[in-house]
């Protein structure tokens, strides 16, 4: 049995999350209190975020607007692929290298937005780290 430091109730140890940094190996709050605290924090962050967007509309949109203006073809290709997946015209495939089912679409040519190579996160990053010209030869 352990007492929750948040609500003060005596509860079974199975009702506490693990925390290897603590002496007893358990979080000081019970699972119910910890979830309630996390839910409250999430709601508070939403409120702060809405207020920030309301008070500073130019600040919030400046980064995304600059990025979209800088790479319009790239963003158009991403949007069209995402929409095609959502509408069921294209199905997400596993990674063409390792077969991982969680994959991203890689655009070798942004002018053909629906022609993609499916790669997992690891192989997609490896591809972009290589020389762009030699990576096209590999595909």
Residue, then its C-alpha position, 0 to 999 in steps of 0.5 A: x500500500x502507498x499513499x498518493x501525495x496528490x489526493x492523500x488516499x491510501x491505494x494499492x501499489x499497482x495503481x501507481x505508475x513506475x518511476x525508476x528515479x524514485x526510491x520505491x520505483x513508483x510515481x508519487x501520484x496515483x494513476x487517476x491523479x496523474x491522468x487528471x493532471x496531464x488532462x488539465x495541462x493539455x487543456x491549459x496548453x490549448x488555451x495558451x496556444x489559442x490566446x497566442x494565435x489570437x494576440x499574435x497572428x502574424x508571428x504564428x503564421x510567419x514561419x509556415x508562410x515563408x516555408x510554403x512561399x519558398x517551396x510551393x511545388x514541394x508543398x503542393x506535391x505533399x498536399x496532393x499525396x496526402x489528399x489522395x491517401x485520404x480519398x483512397x486513390x493511393x494506399x500507403x505501402x510498406x518501406x521498399x527497402x526493409x518492409x516496415x509498414x510505417x512508411x512515408x512517401x518520397x517524391x523523386x520528382x515534385x512535378x509528379x506528386x502521386x509517383x512516390x517511393x515508400x520509405x520508412x523514416x530511417x531509410x528516408x533520412x538516409x536517402x536525404x543525407x546522401x548526395x541527391x544525384x547518387x541517391x536518384x541512381x539508387x532508386 
